[in-house]
């Protein structure tokens, strides 16, 4: 799994690639915390993620909640088909 942070105007884009399972959540959590600390808007690109576990879904839900509590915005801008299905089944992020 690989994570890139890309600043874009008033937003930060997290580009995540690979499998988002239990093993990758600490790396993603650190990147999300850095993004939350840096500003109000976080866009997440999951187009390169071919698998997401329940731990990955929980992480996205927690990140969205934390950012929105601070008045920010959390958006998943793109997702692969398997991740889109998991997000639909797991509820709104």
MODELLER restraints for C-alpha pairs under 7 A, 6 or more apart:
rsr = mdl.restraints
at = mdl.atoms
rsr.add(forms.Gaussian(group=physical.xy_distance, feature=features.Distance(at['CA:1:A'], at['CA:17:A']), mean=5.57, stdev=0.5))
rsr.add(forms.Gaussian(group=physical.xy_distance, feature=features.Distance(at['CA:1:A'], at['CA:18:A']), mean=4.36, stdev=0.5))
rsr.add(forms.Gaussian(group=physical.xy_distance, feature=features.Distance(at['CA:1:A'], at['CA:19:A']), mean=5.61, stdev=0.5))
rsr.add(forms.Gaussian(group=physical.xy_distance, feature=features.Distance(at['CA:1:A'], at['CA:20:A']), mean=6.83, stdev=0.5))
rsr.add(forms.Gaussian(group=physical.xy_distance, feature=features.Distance(at['CA:1:A'], at['CA:24:A']), mean=6.53, stdev=0.5))
rsr.add(forms.Gaussian(group=physical.xy_distance, feature=features.Distance(at['CA:2:A'], at['CA:16:A']), mean=5.79, stdev=0.5))
rsr.add(forms.Gaussian(group=physical.xy_distance, feature=features.Distance(at['CA:2:A'], at['CA:17:A']), mean=5.17, stdev=0.5))
rsr.add(forms.Gaussian(group=physical.xy_distance, feature=features.Distance(at['CA:2:A'], at['CA:18:A']), mean=6.47, stdev=0.5))
rsr.add(forms.Gaussian(group=physical.xy_distance, feature=features.Distance(at['CA:3:A'], at['CA:14:A']), mean=6.72, stdev=0.5))
rsr.add(forms.Gaussian(group=physical.xy_distance, feature=features.Distance(at['CA:3:A'], at['CA:15:A']), mean=5.65, stdev=0.5))
rsr.add(forms.Gaussian(group=physical.xy_distance, feature=features.Distance(at['CA:3:A'], at['CA:16:A']), mean=4.60, stdev=0.5))
rsr.add(forms.Gaussian(group=physical.xy_distance, feature=features.Distance(at['CA:3:A'], at['CA:17:A']), mean=6.51, stdev=0.5))
rsr.add(forms.Gaussian(group=physical.xy_distance, feature=features.Distance(at['CA:3:A'], at['CA:28:A']), mean=6.96, stdev=0.5))
rsr.add(forms.Gaussian(group=physical.xy_distance, feature=features.Distance(at['CA:4:A'], at['CA:14:A']), mean=5.75, stdev=0.5))
rsr.add(forms.Gaussian(group=physical.xy_distance, feature=features.Distance(at['CA:4:A'], at['CA:15:A']), mean=5.10, stdev=0.5))
rsr.add(forms.Gaussian(group=physical.xy_distance, feature=features.Distance(at['CA:4:A'], at['CA:16:A']), mean=6.60, stdev=0.5))
rsr.add(forms.Gaussian(group=physical.xy_distance, feature=features.Distance(at['CA:5:A'], at['CA:12:A']), mean=6.65, stdev=0.5))
rsr.add(forms.Gaussian(group=physical.xy_distance, feature=features.Distance(at['CA:5:A'], at['CA:13:A']), mean=5.78, stdev=0.5))
rsr.add(forms.Gaussian(group=physical.xy_distance, feature=features.Distance(at['CA:5:A'], at['CA:14:A']), mean=4.86, stdev=0.5))
rsr.add(forms.Gaussian(group=physical.xy_distance, feature=features.Distance(at['CA:5:A'], at['CA:15:A']), mean=6.50, stdev=0.5))
rsr.add(forms.Gaussian(group=physical.xy_distance, feature=features.Distance(at['CA:6:A'], at['CA:12:A']), mean=5.64, stdev=0.5))
rsr.add(forms.Gaussian(group=physical.xy_distance, feature=features.Distance(at['CA:6:A'], at['CA:13:A']), mean=4.96, stdev=0.5))
rsr.add(forms.Gaussian(group=physical.xy_distance, feature=features.Distance(at['CA:6:A'], at['CA:14:A']), mean=6.41, stdev=0.5))
rsr.add(forms.Gaussian(group=physical.xy_distance, feature=features.Distance(at['CA:7:A'], at['CA:13:A']), mean=6.17, stdev=0.5))
rsr.add(forms.Gaussian(group=physical.xy_distance, feature=features.Distance(at['CA:10:A'], at['CA:41:A']), mean=6.68, stdev=0.5))
rsr.add(forms.Gaussian(group=physical.xy_distance, feature=features.Distance(at['CA:11:A'], at['CA:39:A']), mean=6.99, stdev=0.5))
rsr.add(forms.Gaussian(group=physical.xy_distance, feature=features.Distance(at['CA:11:A'], at['CA:40:A']), mean=6.93, stdev=0.5))
rsr.add(forms.Gaussian(group=physical.xy_distance, feature=features.Distance(at['CA:11:A'], at['CA:41:A']), mean=4.60, stdev=0.5))
rsr.add(forms.Gaussian(group=physical.xy_distance, feature=features.Distance(at['CA:11:A'], at['CA:42:A']), mean=5.55, stdev=0.5))
rsr.add(forms.Gaussian(group=physical.xy_distance, feature=features.Distance(at['CA:11:A'], at['CA:43:A']), mean=6.85, stdev=0.5))
rsr.add(forms.Gaussian(group=physical.xy_distance, feature=features.Distance(at['CA:12:A'], at['CA:35:A']), mean=6.27, stdev=0.5))
rsr.add(forms.Gaussian(group=physical.xy_distance, feature=features.Distance(at['CA:12:A'], at['CA:41:A']), mean=6.33, stdev=0.5))
rsr.add(forms.Gaussian(group=physical.xy_distance, feature=features.Distance(at['CA:12:A'], at['CA:42:A']), mean=4.97, stdev=0.5))
rsr.add(forms.Gaussian(group=physical.xy_distance, feature=features.Distance(at['CA:12:A'], at['CA:43:A']), mean=6.12, stdev=0.5))
rsr.add(forms.Gaussian(group=physical.xy_distance, feature=features.Distance(at['CA:13:A'], at['CA:42:A']), mean=5.78, stdev=0.5))
rsr.add(forms.Gaussian(group=physical.xy_distance, feature=features.Distance(at['CA:13:A'], at['CA:43:A']), mean=4.56, stdev=0.5))
rsr.add(forms.Gaussian(group=physical.xy_distance, feature=features.Distance(at['CA:13:A'], at['CA:44:A']), mean=5.58, stdev=0.5))
rsr.add(forms.Gaussian(group=physical.xy_distance, feature=features.Distance(at['CA:14:A'], at['CA:43:A']), mean=6.20, stdev=0.5))
rsr.add(forms.Gaussian(group=physical.xy_distance, feature=features.Distance(at['CA:14:A'], at['CA:44:A']), mean=4.77, stdev=0.5))
rsr.add(forms.Gaussian(group=physical.xy_distance, feature=features.Distance(at['CA:14:A'], at['CA:45:A']), mean=6.04, stdev=0.5))
rsr.add(forms.Gaussian(group=physical.xy_distance, feature=features.Distance(at['CA:15:A'], at['CA:44:A']), mean=6.09, stdev=0.5))
rsr.add(forms.Gaussian(group=physical.xy_distance, feature=features.Distance(at['CA:15:A'], at['CA:45:A']), mean=4.76, stdev=0.5))
rsr.add(forms.Gaussian(group=physical.xy_distance, feature=features.Distance(at['CA:15:A'], at['CA:46:A']), mean=6.53, stdev=0.5))
rsr.add(forms.Gaussian(group=physical.xy_distance, feature=features.Distance(at['CA:16:A'], at['CA:45:A']), mean=6.22, stdev=0.5))
rsr.add(forms.Gaussian(group=physical.xy_distance, feature=features.Distance(at['CA:16:A'], at['CA:46:A']), mean=5.56, stdev=0.5))
rsr.add(forms.Gaussian(group=physical.xy_distance, feature=features.Distance(at['CA:16:A'], at['CA:48:A']), mean=6.34, stdev=0.5))
rsr.add(forms.Gaussian(group=physical.xy_distance, feature=features.Distance(at['CA:16:A'], at['CA:49:A']), mean=6.45, stdev=0.5))
rsr.add(forms.Gaussian(group=physical.xy_distance, feature=features.Distance(at['CA:17:A'], at['CA:46:A']), mean=6.84, stdev=0.5))
rsr.add(forms.Gaussian(group=physical.xy_distance, feature=features.Distance(at['CA:17:A'], at['CA:48:A']), mean=4.34, stdev=0.5))
rsr.add(forms.Gaussian(group=physical.xy_distance, feature=features.Distance(at['CA:17:A'], at['CA:49:A']), mean=4.79, stdev=0.5))
rsr.add(forms.Gaussian(group=physical.xy_distance, feature=features.Distance(at['CA:18:A'], at['CA:48:A']), mean=6.14, stdev=0.5))
rsr.add(forms.Gaussian(group=physical.xy_distance, feature=features.Distance(at['CA:18:A'], at['CA:49:A']), mean=4.73, stdev=0.5))
rsr.add(forms.Gaussian(group=physical.xy_distance, feature=features.Distance(at['CA:18:A'], at['CA:50:A']), mean=6.06, stdev=0.5))
rsr.add(forms.Gaussian(group=physical.xy_distance, feature=features.Distance(at['CA:19:A'], at['CA:49:A']), mean=5.65, stdev=0.5))
rsr.add(forms.Gaussian(group=physical.xy_distance, feature=features.Distance(at['CA:19:A'], at['CA:50:A']), mean=5.84, stdev=0.5))
rsr.add(forms.Gaussian(group=physical.xy_distance, feature=features.Distance(at['CA:19:A'], at['CA:51:A']), mean=4.86, stdev=0.5))
rsr.add(forms.Gaussian(group=physical.xy_distance, feature=features.Distance(at['CA:19:A'], at['CA:52:A']), mean=6.19, stdev=0.5))
rsr.add(forms.Gaussian(group=physical.xy_distance, feature=features.Distance(at['CA:20:A'], at['CA:49:A']), mean=6.78, stdev=0.5))
rsr.add(forms.Gaussian(group=physical.xy_distance, feature=features.Distance(at['CA:20:A'], at['CA:51:A']), mean=5.95, stdev=0.5))
rsr.add(forms.Gaussian(group=physical.xy_distance, feature=features.Distance(at['CA:20:A'], at['CA:52:A']), mean=4.65, stdev=0.5))
rsr.add(forms.Gaussian(group=physical.xy_distance, feature=features.Distance(at['CA:20:A'], at['CA:53:A']), mean=6.37, stdev=0.5))
rsr.add(forms.Gaussian(group=physical.xy_distance, feature=features.Distance(at['CA:20:A'], at['CA:56:A']), mean=5.67, stdev=0.5))
rsr.add(forms.Gaussian(group=physical.xy_distance, feature=features.Distance(at['CA:21:A'], at['CA:52:A']), mean=5.68, stdev=0.5))
rsr.add(forms.Gaussian(group=physical.xy_distance, feature=features.Distance(at['CA:21:A'], at['CA:53:A']), mean=4.86, stdev=0.5))
rsr.add(forms.Gaussian(group=physical.xy_distance, feature=features.Distance(at['CA:21:A'], at['CA:55:A']), mean=6.25, stdev=0.5))
rsr.add(forms.Gaussian(group=physical.xy_distance, feature=features.Distance(at['CA:21:A'], at['CA:56:A']), mean=5.68, stdev=0.5))
rsr.add(forms.Gaussian(group=physical.xy_distance, feature=features.Distance(at['CA:22:A'], at['CA:55:A']), mean=5.64, stdev=0.5))
rsr.add(forms.Gaussian(group=physical.xy_distance, feature=features.Distance(at['CA:22:A'], at['CA:56:A']), mean=6.85, stdev=0.5))
rsr.add(forms.Gaussian(group=physical.xy_distance, feature=features.Distance(at['CA:25:A'], at['CA:56:A']), mean=6.28, stdev=0.5))
rsr.add(forms.Gaussian(group=physical.xy_distance, feature=features.Distance(at['CA:25:A'], at['CA:59:A']), mean=6.94, stdev=0.5))
rsr.add(forms.Gaussian(group=physical.xy_distance, feature=features.Distance(at['CA:32:A'], at['CA:63:A']), mean=6.71, stdev=0.5))
rsr.add(forms.Gaussian(group=physical.xy_distance, feature=features.Distance(at['CA:35:A'], at['CA:42:A']), mean=6.64, stdev=0.5))
rsr.add(forms.Gaussian(group=physical.xy_distance, feature=features.Distance(at['CA:36:A'], at['CA:67:A']), mean=6.16, stdev=0.5))
rsr.add(forms.Gaussian(group=physical.xy_distance, feature=features.Distance(at['CA:40:A'], at['CA:71:A']), mean=6.87, stdev=0.5))
rsr.add(forms.Gaussian(group=physical.xy_distance, feature=features.Distance(at['CA:40:A'], at['CA:72:A']), mean=4.10, stdev=0.5))
rsr.add(forms.Gaussian(group=physical.xy_distance, feature=features.Distance(at['CA:40:A'], at['CA:73:A']), mean=6.12, stdev=0.5))
rsr.add(forms.Gaussian(group=physical.xy_distance, feature=features.Distance(at['CA:41:A'], at['CA:72:A']), mean=5.39, stdev=0.5))
rsr.add(forms.Gaussian(group=physical.xy_distance, feature=features.Distance(at['CA:41:A'], at['CA:73:A']), mean=4.65, stdev=0.5))
rsr.add(forms.Gaussian(group=physical.xy_distance, feature=features.Distance(at['CA:41:A'], at['CA:74:A']), mean=5.99, stdev=0.5))
rsr.add(forms.Gaussian(group=physical.xy_distance, feature=features.Distance(at['CA:42:A'], at['CA:73:A']), mean=6.22, stdev=0.5))
rsr.add(forms.Gaussian(group=physical.xy_distance, feature=features.Distance(at['CA:42:A'], at['CA:74:A']), mean=4.93, stdev=0.5))
rsr.add(forms.Gaussian(group=physical.xy_distance, feature=features.Distance(at['CA:42:A'], at['CA:75:A']), mean=6.32, stdev=0.5))
rsr.add(forms.Gaussian(group=physical.xy_distance, feature=features.Distance(at['CA:43:A'], at['CA:74:A']), mean=5.99, stdev=0.5))
rsr.add(forms.Gaussian(group=physical.xy_distance, feature=features.Distance(at['CA:43:A'], at['CA:75:A']), mean=4.79, stdev=0.5))
rsr.add(forms.Gaussian(group=physical.xy_distance, feature=features.Distance(at['CA:43:A'], at['CA:76:A']), mean=5.74, stdev=0.5))
rsr.add(forms.Gaussian(group=physical.xy_distance, feature=features.Distance(at['CA:43:A'], at['CA:77:A']), mean=6.11, stdev=0.5))
rsr.add(forms.Gaussian(group=physical.xy_distance, feature=features.Distance(at['CA:44:A'], at['CA:75:A']), mean=6.07, stdev=0.5))
rsr.add(forms.Gaussian(group=physical.xy_distance, feature=features.Distance(at['CA:44:A'], at['CA:76:A']), mean=4.61, stdev=0.5))
rsr.add(forms.Gaussian(group=physical.xy_distance, feature=features.Distance(at['CA:44:A'], at['CA:77:A']), mean=5.78, stdev=0.5))
rsr.add(forms.Gaussian(group=physical.xy_distance, feature=features.Distance(at['CA:45:A'], at['CA:76:A']), mean=6.17, stdev=0.5))
rsr.add(forms.Gaussian(group=physical.xy_distance, feature=features.Distance(at['CA:45:A'], at['CA:77:A']), mean=5.59, stdev=0.5))
rsr.add(forms.Gaussian(group=physical.xy_distance, feature=features.Distance(at['CA:45:A'], at['CA:78:A']), mean=5.05, stdev=0.5))
rsr.add(forms.Gaussian(group=physical.xy_distance, feature=features.Distance(at['CA:45:A'], at['CA:79:A']), mean=6.34, stdev=0.5))
rsr.add(forms.Gaussian(group=physical.xy_distance, feature=features.Distance(at['CA:46:A'], at['CA:78:A']), mean=5.65, stdev=0.5))
rsr.add(forms.Gaussian(group=physical.xy_distance, feature=features.Distance(at['CA:46:A'], at['CA:79:A']), mean=4.29, stdev=0.5))
rsr.add(forms.Gaussian(group=physical.xy_distance, feature=features.Distance(at['CA:46:A'], at['CA:80:A']), mean=6.36, stdev=0.5))
rsr.add(forms.Gaussian(group=physical.xy_distance, feature=features.Distance(at['CA:47:A'], at['CA:78:A']), mean=5.43, stdev=0.5))
rsr.add(forms.Gaussian(group=physical.xy_distance, feature=features.Distance(at['CA:47:A'], at['CA:79:A']), mean=4.10, stdev=0.5))
rsr.add(forms.Gaussian(group=physical.xy_distance, feature=features.Distance(at['CA:47:A'], at['CA:80:A']), mean=4.48, stdev=0.5))
rsr.add(forms.Gaussian(group=physical.xy_distance, feature=features.Distance(at['CA:48:A'], at['CA:80:A']), mean=6.62, stdev=0.5))
rsr.add(forms.Gaussian(group=physical.xy_distance, feature=features.Distance(at['CA:49:A'], at['CA:80:A']), mean=6.38, stdev=0.5))
rsr.add(forms.Gaussian(group=physical.xy_distance, feature=features.Distance(at['CA:50:A'], at['CA:80:A']), mean=6.60, stdev=0.5))
rsr.add(forms.Gaussian(group=physical.xy_distance, feature=features.Distance(at['CA:50:A'], at['CA:82:A']), mean=6.40, stdev=0.5))
rsr.add(forms.Gaussian(group=physical.xy_distance, feature=features.Distance(at['CA:50:A'], at['CA:83:A']), mean=6.85, stdev=0.5))
rsr.add(forms.Gaussian(group=physical.xy_distance, feature=features.Distance(at['CA:51:A'], at['CA:82:A']), mean=6.59, stdev=0.5))
rsr.add(forms.Gaussian(group=physical.xy_distance, feature=features.Distance(at['CA:51:A'], at['CA:83:A']), mean=6.41, stdev=0.5))
rsr.add(forms.Gaussian(group=physical.xy_distance, feature=features.Distance(at['CA:52:A'], at['CA:83:A']), mean=6.19, stdev=0.5))
rsr.add(forms.Gaussian(group=physical.xy_distance, feature=features.Distance(at['CA:60:A'], at['CA:93:A']), mean=6.62, stdev=0.5))
rsr.add(forms.Gaussian(group=physical.xy_distance, feature=features.Distance(at['CA:61:A'], at['CA:93:A']), mean=5.17, stdev=0.5))
rsr.add(forms.Gaussian(group=physical.xy_distance, feature=features.Distance(at['CA:64:A'], at['CA:74:A']), mean=5.30, stdev=0.5))
rsr.add(forms.Gaussian(group=physical.xy_distance, feature=features.Distance(at['CA:64:A'], at['CA:93:A']), mean=6.32, stdev=0.5))
rsr.add(forms.Gaussian(group=physical.xy_distance, feature=features.Distance(at['CA:67:A'], at['CA:73:A']), mean=6.34, stdev=0.5))
rsr.add(forms.Gaussian(group=physical.xy_distance, feature=features.Distance(at['CA:67:A'], at['CA:74:A']), mean=6.66, stdev=0.5))
